[in-house]
Amino acid sequence: MSNLVLIADDDDSLRHILTATLERAGYDTLKARNGAETLACVKKTNVDVILLDIWLGDANGLELIEDIQQYNSTASIIIITAHGTTQTAIDAAKQRAYGYLTKPIDQKQLIELVSRAASATQQAKNVKTSTTPDFDRHGKMVGQSAAMQEVYLKIGRAAVSDETVLVLGESGTGKELVAQLIHQNSRRVHNPFVVVDCGAMPSSLIESALFGHVKGAYTDAHSARKGKFQQADSGTIFLDEIGELPIEVQMKLLRVLQEREVEPMGGTETQAVDVRIIAATNRRLETAIAQKSFREDLYYRLNVIPISLPPLRDRKEDIPELIDLFTRQFVEEYQLPEIGVSTEVIKQLTTYDWPGNVRELENAIKRALVMCSGQMLLPEHFDPILNKLAPMSEPGNLNAQVHAMLQAHIEQYMESDTPPGELYAEIREIFEKPLFQIVLEHTNGNRSKASDILGINRNTLHTKLVEYELVS
């Protein structure tokens, strides 16, 4: 039996195109031109997937979702929008939409998303429950790449629950922005958002900073003081660089997660706290667990909802949008005359691998604007970055390119708060993961051929594919 798709859009030509595309792919279709017709179809027919325009003539598509779900709680809803943004994505997910498509609609993407949505509907019908997402966009977290769309969906899903979130990503990828977005889209939005940099505090002070202390707890404790958890009561606490937390403090944090109460340093009585915990790290916590520097039970308590942020080198299609954002932002901040960006700059900056990720790009734009005396950002304004790029057109320069990339990455690493002992594993993954991906693509997934080409046995290849999450 074919899946039934409802196409709700006030654009006649788009409805016709979507109908023809889906029917060629084997789907049955219904059409609606406005909100009233959409609800009428949903009431009469058990549709599987709904393509819902965000602006639907007499109705707002996002606002219509709640009414639709009163009549059909299992249908997967895909929002159609002319302007895809992080906020659109998060708002769609918060309304429990399955996903969204941006106009003009790519037919291949349409078929793939409808196929996944229909499958999700079938699963929801089987278990009589629906599993869907949430979305929103703020600040400097921009990008239309598939990797970032997945991040926005996870942010939205996380925002509607109070479960603990673990944000994973390299330095400069925007882990704190993710935490802010989750908080801003949660029921706790009007309550405190408290940030703690676990790597920036001396180990002798971090327990008092987190949990507070009573008067006389130590020599200079002349009065009682609330800790960050008490300050964040009813809100969200963001524990950045959680991997740097001393092992003795990890036990107290575990108790907070289990009991939802804190015991101030030097005290004997506990205090209840209602806090949503979001933690972040740029470390491999599994390695820290193996080295006995991080508690395994705490890791599992934190890793309820994991969100992995892609490095900028893995989403280069987002770089032009980020360049535009930062340029406009700093022009306004510094009260500069209108300044453009040359196409050559965009081309060359997109070639660079950005070991410092979005933060490095942001600082590069800021530095270039300070150095610019004209109306256009040109390659010479980015010499510190572009000098690291060997000419990409000459294959003989591969060694020079690798050397320049490594030098830039290691310089960034040395300037970051990343603890010693992580560099080799980080560099190895940068090179090994794409190596295995490319070889497997060339062998059409044939692991025997890939093993022969790489000169390693199949067991080793399988271990690597699992390590880098290249197999399910």
N, C-alpha and C positions, 0 to 999 in steps of 0.2 A: 504493500500500500504506500502511495506517495505521500510525502510530507506536504502539509498545506501552509502556504506562506501568504500572509496578508501584507499588501503593499499600501501604506497609508502616506500619501504625498499629494500636495495640491498642484504639483507641476504635471500637466497632462503628458508631455513628451517624456519626462523621466519615468512616470508610471508605465508608459508603453514600453520603454527600453528595458526596465527592470523585469516587467512581465515576460517579455520575449526571451530575455537572457535566462531567467529561472525556469521557464517552461521547456526551453531547449535542454536544460540540465536535468529535466525529469521531475520538476516540482509542480504541484497544483497551486494555483494562485487565486487570490481575491483582491479586489481593489477598493480603496476608499479615498475620497477627495478632501475630507475634513474630519474634525473630531467626532461629530455626531455619527457620520457613516462608519467611522472606525469602531466606536462603541457598539453600534448596531451589529456589525459583523462579529465582534467578539462575543456578544450576547447570544447570537444565533448559531455560531459555528465554533467548533473546537479546533482553533488554528494552532499550529506548532511553532511558527516563527512569525514575528511581526517586524516589518521594516517601517520605522516610524520617523517621519520628518520632524525635526525639532521645532520648526515653525509650520504649523498645519492649518493655515487659513484662519479658522475660528478658534484655534486652540494651540497651547504650548505643549509640544510633544512630551517634555519631561513631566509636566504637571498631569498629563493624561495617563501616565503609567500607573499611578495609584488606582485610578478608576478601572483601567484594563485589568489589573490584577485582582480586583474584586470578583470578576467573572471568570478569569482564567489565570490561575496562579502558577501554572507550569510553562506557559508559552515563553520562549526566549525572545526578548525584545532587542532589536538592533536600532540604535539611533542614527538617523541620517542628518548631517549638518554641513553647511557650506563653509564653516570656519571651525576646524578642529583645534581645540586648545586643551591644555591640561585641565582647566576648570570644567570644560564640557565633558571631558572624560570622567573626571571625579564625580561631577553632578550626575552623570548618567549612571555611574556605578552606585552612587548613594540611592538612586531611585530603583536600584536592582535591575538595571539594563544589562544585557549580556555583553554588549560591545557597541562600537559605533563606526560608521563609515563617513569619510569626508568627500564632498563633491569636488571635482568630477569623480564619479565612482569607477574604480578599476574593476572590470568584470571578473578577472581571476580572483581578486581579493573578495569580491562579493560572494562568489560561489564557495570559496573556502570558508568564509565566516558563516554563511547560511548553513553549510554542511555541519560545522562544529556546533552551531546553535541548535539545529534539529536534533543532533545527537544528545546534547545537553537536555533538551526537552524530553526526549525519550527516557533518559536516566531519571529525570525528575518525576516523570509519571510513574516509573517503576517503584520509586521509593516514597512517592507522595510528598516530596519536598523539593525545594528549588535551591540551587546554589548559584548565586549571581554576585555582581560586583558594585563598586562605588568610585566616584571621581571628583577632582577639583584641581585648579591650577593657580599658582601664586608665584610671586617673586621671580627668581632667576631660573627656575626649573622649567626649561622649555625643550621642545624637540618633538618631531612627528615621526621619528624612527619607530620601527616595530618594538625595539627593546624598551623605549621609553613609554610607549603605549601600554606595554605590559606592566611597567612600574606604576603608571597612573591607576590602572585597574586595581593593583594590589593595595595602593594607598587608599583607594575608595573602600575596598573590602575591609581593610583594617580599621578604617575610621568608624564603622558602624558597630564595632565590638569593643570590649574593654580588655581583650587578650594582650599579652606581652608581645612586643614586636622586636625583632633583631634585624637591624639594617646593616648590610654587608657591602663593602666597597672600598676601593683605593682612596687615598687621601685626595681631596679636591673634587670628588664626584657628587657631593651634595647631600651627605647623610643627614645633616641637621635640617636642611630644607624639607626632606622627607618627613622627619619627625614633626616639624612645624605644620606641614600640610595635613598630616593625620590628626593632629590636635585641632587645627582650625576647622576640620570637617567632622569633628566628633561632638558628642553631647557635652563635652567638657570645655568647649571653645571659650566660654566666658569666665573660666577659672584659670589659675596660674599655669604657665608653661615654664618650667625651671630647668635650666641647662647645667649639667655638671661635667667638666672635663676631667675624667678620671686619670688622665696621663699628665695633667699639669699641676696636680697637688702633691705635696710631700706626703709620703706614706704615713708619717706621724700625725698628720692633720686630717686625713681623708675620713676617718671614722667619725670624728667630731663634726666635720663638715656635712656628712651625709645624714647622720642620725641625731645630731645635737649633743649637748652635754649638760650636766647639772652643775651647780655651783660647787667648786672645790674638786671637780673631776681630775684636774691636773693643776700644776703650779700657777699658771696664769688665768685659770678659769674663775674669775672674780664674780661672775654671775652666770645664771643659766642661759643657754642659747638654743634656739630652735635650729634643727638641721634642715637640709634641703628637702627631705621627705616631708617634714611637717610643713614647710613653706609651700610645698606642692599639693597639699591636701585638697581633695576634690578636683584636682587638675591632672597634669601630665608631668612626669619627670623624664628628662632625656639624659641618659648616661652615656656620654661620648667616650670612645676608646675604652670600652668595658674590659678589654683584655689586659689593661694595665692595672686593674684593681688588685691590691695585695691579697694574697690567698686567705689571710686571717679575716679580712673585711668581707670576702666573698661569702663566708658562712653567715654573717649577719644579714647580708643582702638576701641570701636564700631564705632566711627566716621571714623577712619582709614579704617575699613572694608567696610563701606558704601560709603565713598567719595574718598578713595584712596589718602588722603592728611593728613599731620600732621601740627599741630600748635605748634611751640616751646614754652616752658614755658616762660612766660613773654612777648611773642610776640603778634602781632595783625594780622599778615599775615600768610596764610597757604602755605605749600610747597607740591607739588605733589610728590608722591612716587609710584614706580612700584615694589611691593614686594609680594612674595608668602608667606603666613603665615601658619606655622605648629605649633600647640599648643599641649601640653601634660600635663597629670595629673595622679596622683595615687589616687585622691579623687573621691568620687561620687558627681559629680557636681549637680545632681538632688537634693541631700540632701542639698547642699549649697544654691541652689535656694530656697528651702523650708524654709531655715533659713535666707533668705534675705541677704546672704553674697556674692551671685553671681547673676549677671543679667541674666534673662531668655532670653532676646533678644540677648545678646552676646553669650550665649550658642548655640542658633540655628544658629547664624552666623558662629560660629567656627565648629560646628558639621556637616559640609557638607559631608565630607568623613571621617567617623570614622574607625579607625583601632585599634582593641583590641588585646593586646599581652597576650598570655597565660602565667601563672606562670610556673616555671620550674617543679613543682610537677605534673602539668597536661601534661607534655611532657617528661616523664622520659626516653623514648627511645632515646632521643637526648643527654642524659648525657655522654655516652661513647665518642661520637664524640667531645663534648665540652672538655672533659678531655684531649683527644688527642691533640686538637687544643691549649689549654692553656699550656700544657706541652711542646710541640714543640716551642711555642712562647717564653716562659720564658727561656727555655734552650738556645735558640738563643740570647735572650736579655741579659742574664747574662753570656753568653759565657761559658756554662757548658759542660762537656762531655755528650755524649748520655745517657739519663736516660729513662728507661722504667716504665711502670705502671703495677703492679701485677693484676691478674684477681680478686683476693679477694678485692682489693681496688675498682675496678670498680663495683663489685657486691655490696659492702657496700655503696658506694657513690650513687649508683642508688636507694638504699633503703631509703636514707635520703630525707626529704621533702623540703629542701632548702628554708626557709622562706625569705632569702635575694636574692633568685633567681640566675641568671647567675653571678651577681656581687659577691655573696657570694662564689660560686663555683670557680670563677677566683681567689679570694683572698686565698681560701683554697689551691689551687694548688700552688700558689706563695709561701705561707708559708711552704708547704711541701717540695718544692724544696730547700728552704733555709736551712731546717732542715736535709735534706737527705745528707748522706756522702758516699753512695754507688751508685750502678748503677740501682737501682730499687726503685720506690715509694712503700712503704709498709703500712699496716694499722696503725702502730705506728706513722707514719708521719702525720696522720690525727686525732690524739687523740681528739683535741678540738671539732671536728665534730662527730666522731664516739662514743665518750663518751655520747653524747645526745641520742644515739639510744639504747633503751631497747631491750633485746633479742626478736626477732620477732617470735620465734618458740613457746613461752609459752603464751597461751591465757590469763593466769592470770595476765600478765604484761600490759594489755590494759591501765589501769589507769596510769601506769608509762610511757607508750609510749605517751599517750596524754599529760601528765604533761610535759614530756621532749620536745615534739613538741611545746607546748604552751610557755614554758619557752624560747626556742630558738627564736620563732617568736616574742615574746614580747621584748626580748633583741634587736632584729634587729629593731623592731618598734621604741623603745626608742632612738636608735642611728640614726634613719632616720630623714628626714625633714618633715615627715608627721605631719600635725597639730593635736592637741588634738581633741577628740570627734569622731574619726574614728575607734578606736580599737574594740569596741564591735561589730559594724556592720561587720567589716572585719573578725573577728573570727567566728561570727555567720554564715557568708556565707561559710567559709572554711568547717564547719561541716555540715551545713544544705544542701547545694547543693548536695554533694555526697550522703548524706543520702536519699534524695528524688530520686536521680537517681538510686541508688541500689534497693530501695524498688519497684520502678516502673518496673525495669528490672525483678525482681522476680515475679511480678504480671502480667507480659506481658502487661504493660500499663493500667491495670484495676485500675482506680482511686478510685472506691468504695472499693476494697480490700485494696489498698494502704492506704486509709483513716482509715480503720479499724485497720490495722497493726500499723499505726503511732499514732492512738488515737486522730486524729483531724478530723474536719468535712471537707466535700468536698470543700466548699467555701474557707476555709483557705488553703487547699492543692492547689487549683487552683491559689489563690493569690501568693503563694510561687513559683509555677511553672512559672508563668508569671514574677515574680521578678527576678528569676535566669535564665530566657530565656530558660526554658526547654520545652516550648510549643511555637508554632508559633503564 
